[in-house]
Amino acid sequence: MYQLGLLLLLLTLTACNPERPISSVDPTNWEIRRAALPLPDSLLSGATYLSSYSQIYTETEHHTFDLTGTISVRNINLRDSIFIRRAAYYGTAGELVRTYFADPIVLRPLETVAIIIDTHDRAGGTGDNFYFEWSIPPGTHEPLFEGIFISTYGQQGISFTTRGVRVE
């Protein structure tokens, strides 16, 4: 009887799913990349839009499938650093869901950073998107923004990519 009670207690405790924090929001990840921008007139600035798909419709408009998103921010320059001034995440209705850092961050030559949209993060909905503001030294390449979306269920899997479009 004692063993049965212990087994039930163990099953009850392991069945609880504690609320998990959203991994990409952790400010520690961004604090170490914080940078002071050079004089504004020494940089070229722009903005890039990236479509995101943390949820997609399946079967009907009333049933969605959750995906994990990796938002890849890349400096494709071999010799020059670039600056990302803002990374804003918007939901389906165009509402601001969150921003990822308060101060500009620096990306060193060929460096990549990632924003992860956790599978259980449904804040953006089916029409979520990102808006990035950036600054680069004259004569350098713009940052590359890509989204990689993946999910697996049983023996089935889905994955696809998106690419950012410069809007300013």
C-alpha positions in Angstrom: 0.0 0.0 0.0 2.9 2.3 0.9 4.5 1.7 -2.5 1.2 2.5 -4.3 0.8 5.8 -2.4 4.4 6.7 -3.2 3.9 5.9 -6.9 0.8 8.0 -7.0 2.6 10.9 -5.4 5.5 10.6 -7.8 3.1 10.6 -10.8 1.2 13.6 -9.5 4.4 15.6 -9.1 5.9 14.7 -12.4 2.6 15.4 -14.2 2.6 19.1 -13.3 3.9 21.3 -16.0 5.3 24.5 -14.4 4.9 27.6 -16.5 8.0 28.1 -18.6 9.5 31.5 -19.3 9.7 32.6 -22.9 13.4 32.0 -23.7 14.2 34.8 -26.1 12.9 37.5 -23.9 15.7 37.0 -21.3 17.4 40.5 -21.1 20.7 38.9 -20.2 21.0 37.6 -23.8 20.8 41.2 -25.1 22.6 43.1 -22.3 26.0 41.6 -23.3 25.6 42.9 -26.9 24.6 46.4 -26.0 26.6 49.1 -27.8 26.8 52.8 -28.1 26.2 53.9 -31.7 28.8 56.0 -33.5 27.8 59.5 -34.6 24.5 59.1 -36.4 25.7 61.0 -39.5 28.5 58.3 -39.9 25.9 55.5 -40.4 23.3 54.6 -42.9 20.0 53.5 -41.4 17.1 51.3 -42.6 14.3 49.0 -41.5 13.4 45.4 -42.5 10.1 43.6 -42.2 10.0 39.8 -41.6 6.9 37.7 -41.7 6.7 35.1 -39.0 4.5 32.0 -38.5 4.4 30.9 -34.9 1.0 29.4 -35.6 -0.5 28.1 -38.9 -4.0 27.0 -39.8 -4.6 23.3 -40.2 -7.8 21.6 -41.4 -10.0 24.7 -40.7 -9.8 28.3 -39.7 -10.7 27.2 -36.2 -7.7 24.8 -35.7 -4.1 26.0 -35.5 -0.8 24.2 -35.3 2.0 25.7 -33.2 5.5 26.1 -34.6 8.9 27.0 -33.1 10.4 30.0 -34.8 14.1 30.8 -35.1 14.5 34.4 -36.2 18.1 34.7 -37.4 19.7 38.1 -37.5 23.0 38.0 -39.5 25.9 40.4 -40.2 27.1 39.2 -43.6 30.1 41.6 -43.6 33.5 40.1 -43.4 35.2 43.1 -41.8 32.7 45.5 -40.4 30.3 45.5 -37.4 26.7 46.6 -37.8 24.0 47.8 -35.3 20.5 46.6 -34.7 18.6 49.4 -33.0 15.3 47.7 -32.5 13.6 44.3 -32.8 9.9 44.6 -32.4 7.5 41.6 -32.5 3.9 42.3 -33.7 0.8 40.2 -33.5 -1.8 39.3 -36.1 -3.8 42.5 -35.5 -0.7 44.7 -35.8 -0.4 45.2 -32.0 3.0 45.4 -30.5 3.6 42.1 -28.6 7.1 42.9 -27.3 10.5 44.5 -28.1 13.6 42.5 -27.4 16.1 45.1 -26.2 16.1 48.7 -25.1 19.5 49.8 -26.4 21.1 49.1 -29.8 23.1 45.9 -30.1 26.3 45.3 -32.1 26.9 42.4 -34.4 30.5 41.8 -35.2 31.7 40.6 -38.6 29.9 37.4 -39.7 28.1 37.2 -36.3 24.6 35.8 -36.0 22.1 36.2 -33.1 18.7 34.4 -32.8 15.3 35.3 -31.4 13.4 32.1 -30.6 9.6 32.0 -30.7 8.9 29.1 -28.3 6.4 26.5 -29.4 4.1 27.4 -26.5 4.3 31.2 -27.2 1.0 32.0 -28.8 1.1 35.8 -28.2 1.7 36.6 -31.9 -1.0 34.5 -33.4 -1.2 33.3 -37.0 -0.1 36.6 -38.6 2.8 37.6 -36.4 5.7 39.6 -37.8 8.9 41.4 -36.9 10.1 44.9 -37.7 13.8 45.6 -37.3 15.6 48.9 -37.4 19.3 48.9 -38.1 22.4 51.1 -38.8 25.4 50.2 -40.9 28.7 52.0 -41.9 28.6 53.3 -45.5 29.8 50.7 -48.1 28.8 47.7 -46.0 26.0 45.1 -46.6 22.7 45.3 -44.9 21.9 42.7 -42.2 20.2 39.5 -43.3 17.0 38.6 -41.5 15.5 35.1 -41.9 12.9 33.1 -40.1 13.0 29.3 -39.8 9.9 27.6 -38.6 9.7 24.0 -37.6 7.5 21.5 -35.7 7.4 17.8 -35.4 4.5 15.6 -34.2 4.9 11.8 -34.1 6.6 10.9 -37.3 5.4 14.0 -39.2 7.4 17.2 -39.5 7.0 20.6 -41.1 9.6 23.3 -41.7 10.0 26.3 -43.9 11.8 29.7 -44.1 11.0 33.3 -44.7 13.3 36.2 -45.6 13.2 39.9 -44.5 12.2 42.7 -46.9 13.7 46.1 -46.6 11.0 48.7 -46.1 13.0 51.8 -45.3 
